[in-house]
Amino acid sequence: MKTSHPITDKLVSRIHGKGRGTVFSSADFVDLGSRAAVDQALSRLVRQGAIRRIARGLYDYPRVNPALGGTLSPSPDAVAKAVARRTDSRLIPTGALAANALGLSTQVPAKMIYLTDGPQRQIQIGSQTLVFRHASPRTMAVSGRVSAVVFQALRYLGRTGVTPDVVQRLRATIPPQDRQRLGRDIRHAVGWMRPILTQISTVDGDK
């Protein structure tokens, strides 16, 4: 779709290159022009129906339901990552969201809570609510690593909910190199988790 606005054409090219389902903000296009020019181009694409505004300052190139032809809601995880890029912050999923990411739960919570070192905020996406809660530097020290998700999943399950089966499933799910990293990150975990994390992180052949 060519337009008479070069910056809009560049936006379209990049968005299409990412594919349907991508979520973005003007911060993702700072290299293409001024903030005002990018905002105008995004608004133009919304009016044309090329993209969708899903929240203040957030947009997506919506996925399409192949059976019904309508557009699908954006992935909450993609929304969260777009927010993190916009605020130059880090995220850690918590609760059922973390357990789900590790295959320990099939529950998809209506309220998805992320820990962040960025600003606190709440975003409504359809029937789901994304909550960003500010966390301490100690908690965020392991962000971006599987350790962060494991810590939050164990916290969600609770001491009595972490059964031998859970330990074995995590050992099978997490690649050896990530388990080694998990072992080095045990010092960041609360006391009751540490023996459990040692079991999970031990790589075959370790003494």
C-alpha positions in Angstrom: 0.0 0.0 0.0 1.8 3.1 -1.3 0.9 6.5 0.0 1.9 10.1 -0.7 3.7 10.2 2.7 7.2 8.6 2.6 7.3 8.2 6.4 3.9 6.4 6.3 5.3 4.1 3.6 8.3 3.2 5.7 6.0 2.5 8.7 3.9 0.2 6.6 6.9 -1.6 5.3 8.3 -2.2 8.7 4.9 -3.3 10.2 4.2 -5.7 7.4 7.7 -7.1 7.8 6.9 -7.9 11.5 3.7 -9.7 10.4 0.2 -9.8 11.8 -0.1 -9.8 15.5 2.7 -7.3 16.1 2.1 -4.6 18.7 4.0 -1.3 18.6 4.1 2.3 19.7 5.7 5.4 18.2 8.9 4.5 20.2 9.5 1.6 17.8 9.9 4.1 14.9 12.1 6.8 16.3 14.6 6.2 13.6 12.1 7.1 10.8 11.3 10.7 11.8 10.3 13.0 14.5 7.9 11.9 17.2 5.2 14.2 15.8 5.6 12.9 12.3 5.5 9.3 13.5 2.4 9.9 15.5 0.7 11.6 12.6 1.6 8.6 10.3 0.2 6.1 12.8 -3.0 8.1 13.2 -3.3 8.2 9.4 -2.9 4.4 9.2 -5.6 3.9 11.9 -8.0 6.1 9.9 -7.3 4.0 6.8 -7.9 0.8 8.7 -4.4 -0.5 8.1 -3.6 -0.8 11.8 -5.7 -0.7 15.0 -5.3 1.5 18.1 -5.7 -0.9 21.1 -4.9 1.6 23.9 -3.5 5.0 24.3 -0.2 5.1 22.4 -0.4 1.4 21.5 -1.3 -0.1 18.1 -1.3 -3.5 16.4 -1.4 -5.0 13.0 -4.3 -7.3 13.9 -4.4 -11.0 13.3 -7.4 -12.3 11.3 -9.6 -15.2 12.2 -9.2 -17.5 9.2 -12.7 -19.1 9.8 -14.8 -16.1 10.5 -12.7 -13.4 8.8 -12.8 -11.0 11.8 -9.9 -9.6 13.7 -8.5 -11.2 16.8 -7.5 -9.6 20.0 -3.8 -8.8 20.4 -1.5 -11.1 22.4 -1.2 -9.7 26.0 2.4 -10.7 26.0 3.0 -8.7 22.8 1.3 -5.8 24.4 3.4 -6.0 27.5 6.6 -6.2 25.5 5.6 -3.1 23.5 5.0 -1.2 26.7 8.4 -2.3 28.0 10.1 -1.1 24.8 8.3 2.2 25.0 9.3 2.8 28.6 12.7 1.2 28.2 11.9 -1.1 31.1 12.1 -4.8 32.0 9.3 -7.2 32.8 8.7 -10.3 34.8 5.4 -12.3 34.4 3.9 -13.3 37.7 1.3 -15.8 39.1 -0.6 -18.0 36.8 1.0 -16.2 33.8 4.4 -17.4 34.9 3.2 -20.9 35.6 1.5 -21.0 32.2 4.7 -20.0 30.5 6.4 -23.0 32.0 3.6 -25.4 31.2 2.6 -25.8 34.8 -0.8 -24.3 34.4 -3.4 -24.0 31.6 -5.1 -21.1 33.4 -5.1 -17.8 31.5 -5.8 -15.1 34.1 -8.2 -12.3 33.3 -5.7 -10.0 35.1 -2.1 -10.4 34.0 0.4 -8.9 36.4 3.9 -8.0 35.4 6.7 -6.8 37.7 8.6 -3.9 36.1 11.3 -1.4 36.8 9.3 1.1 34.8 6.2 3.1 35.6 3.2 1.5 37.2 0.1 1.4 35.0 -2.9 -0.7 34.0 -4.1 -1.4 30.5 -7.4 -2.9 29.4 -7.3 -5.1 26.3 -10.7 -6.5 25.6 -11.7 -8.7 28.5 -8.1 -8.8 29.9 -6.3 -6.4 32.2 -2.6 -5.9 32.1 -1.1 -4.6 35.4 2.4 -3.3 35.6 3.7 -3.2 39.2 7.0 -1.6 40.2 9.4 -4.1 41.8 12.6 -3.8 43.8 16.1 -3.9 42.1 16.7 -7.3 43.8 13.6 -8.8 42.2 14.4 -7.3 38.8 18.0 -8.6 38.9 17.0 -11.8 37.1 14.6 -10.3 34.6 15.1 -11.6 31.1 16.2 -15.0 32.3 14.2 -18.1 32.9 15.1 -17.8 36.5 12.7 -14.9 36.9 9.8 -16.9 35.5 10.6 -20.0 37.6 10.8 -17.9 40.8 7.4 -16.4 40.1 5.8 -19.7 39.1 7.1 -21.3 42.4 5.7 -18.4 44.4 2.4 -18.9 42.7 2.3 -22.6 43.4 3.4 -22.2 47.0 5.7 -24.3 49.1 3.2 -27.2 49.4 2.2 -27.0 45.7 5.7 -27.7 44.4 5.5 -31.5 44.1 8.2 -33.9 42.8 6.2 -34.0 39.6 6.5 -30.2 39.2 10.3 -30.5 39.8 10.7 -33.2 37.1 8.5 -31.3 34.6 10.6 -28.2 35.1 13.8 -30.2 34.7 12.4 -31.7 31.4 11.2 -28.3 30.2 14.2 -26.0 30.9 17.3 -26.6 28.7 20.5 -27.6 30.5 22.2 -24.2 29.9 19.2 -22.4 31.4 19.2 -24.7 34.4 22.9 -23.9 34.9 22.0 -20.2 34.9 19.1 -20.9 37.3 21.7 -22.5 39.7 23.8 -19.4 39.6 20.7 -17.3 40.3 19.5 -19.2 43.4 21.0 -16.5 45.7 18.3 -14.1 44.5 15.5 -16.5 45.6 13.7 -16.6 49.0 14.9 -19.2 51.4 12.2 -21.9 51.0 12.7 -22.0 47.2 16.5 -22.7 47.3 16.5 -26.5 47.9 13.8 -26.9 45.2 15.8 -24.7 42.8 18.9 -26.8 43.5 16.9 -29.9 42.5 15.6 -28.2 39.3 19.0 -26.7 38.3 21.2 -29.7 38.8 22.4 -30.8 35.3 22.9 -34.5 34.6 26.4 -35.4 35.6 26.7 -32.8 38.3 27.7 -34.1 41.7 
